Amino acid sequence: MNYGPAGNNFDKFKATNPISRRLMSGFITSLRDLLSQAQADSVLEVGCGEGYIQELLGDFGISTQVAFDIDYPIVVDARQKVPTSTYFVANAEAIPVPSKSFDLSMAIEVLEHVPSPDKVLAEMKRVTRKYCIVSVPREPIWRVLNLARGKYWGSIGNTPGHIQHWSTGGFIRQVEKHFEIIAVRQPLPWTMLLVKVNQ
């Protein structure tokens, strides 16, 4: 299954624009805060892309890292960026690991790309013992900011590959069908949740 364009053709993690850097600083601070709350010894990243989150996890001192993506060339890129992590290729709707394998699973900027977020969330719950962290672009702010920087006018600011769209409230309602919400962060322009796996 191909989910279409994997990213937004804008490298937000390495942006040099002062506004973009400020926004990413808020994102990274929120992620670090939620990871600190989770206190996880083992982490699975769902949809690792080119490895930017793997790089951050290493910076945060989390050593046991496993990651996958649906796209083999992207996994190769991630492995080159952070060779100390373990990688595989898989569909997030059927994660090929045993149940309760990890303290924490993460889907950072992934769920907006998938046809069935509920299937992905259910799989994350299955493979996780304690917590999950999930983040998505916050709509309609995300589209407005895209338009403000002159991007994606033909699709009214929608980033290529984004097939799901949530406000913060809508995303909370989507996720709480599967998990207990522990913490909500709203670093502009994202919604980021720490959630608990109830046994």
C-alpha positions, 0 to 999 in steps of 0.5 A: 500500500502506498500512502502517497507523498510521504512529506510536505516537501519542506524540511521543517527540522532543518529550516533556517527561517527564524519563524520556522526555527521558533515553531520547531523549537516549540515542537521539540520542547513539547516532545521532550516534555512528553517523553520525560513524562513517559519515562520509556526504556524502549521506543518504537517509532511508527513512520520514521521518515528520514530519521529526524525523530530518531536523531532527536531521541538520541539527543534526548538520551533514549538508547533503545530505539526501533523504527519503521516506515512503509517506504524502503528508500526512506528507511535507507535514508533513516538508517544512514542518518542514525545507524545506531537504531534498528529499522524495518519496512512495514505497514503501520496497519499491521506492525510485525512485532509481538504484542506489548513489545515496547514501553512507548510507541510514537507516530509523529506526523504520521496519522494525517497520511494514513487511510485508516487512523483507527487501524494504526492506533489499534496496532500501536496499542497492541504493540505497546505496554505503557504509553504512546505519543502521537502528533498531527498538524492542527487544522485549519491553522496548518493550511493557513500557515502554508498559504501565508508562506505561499505554498499549496495554493491549488489545494487551499494550503493542504500539504501533499499527502495529507488525507486526514485533517483534525482540529485539536478537539477532533484529534483528541476525540479520535485518539480517546477511542483507543487510549486514555489521554494523559497530556495535551500539548499544542505547539503551534501549529501541531497537536501532540498527545501523550496517551496511556495504554489501558490493559 
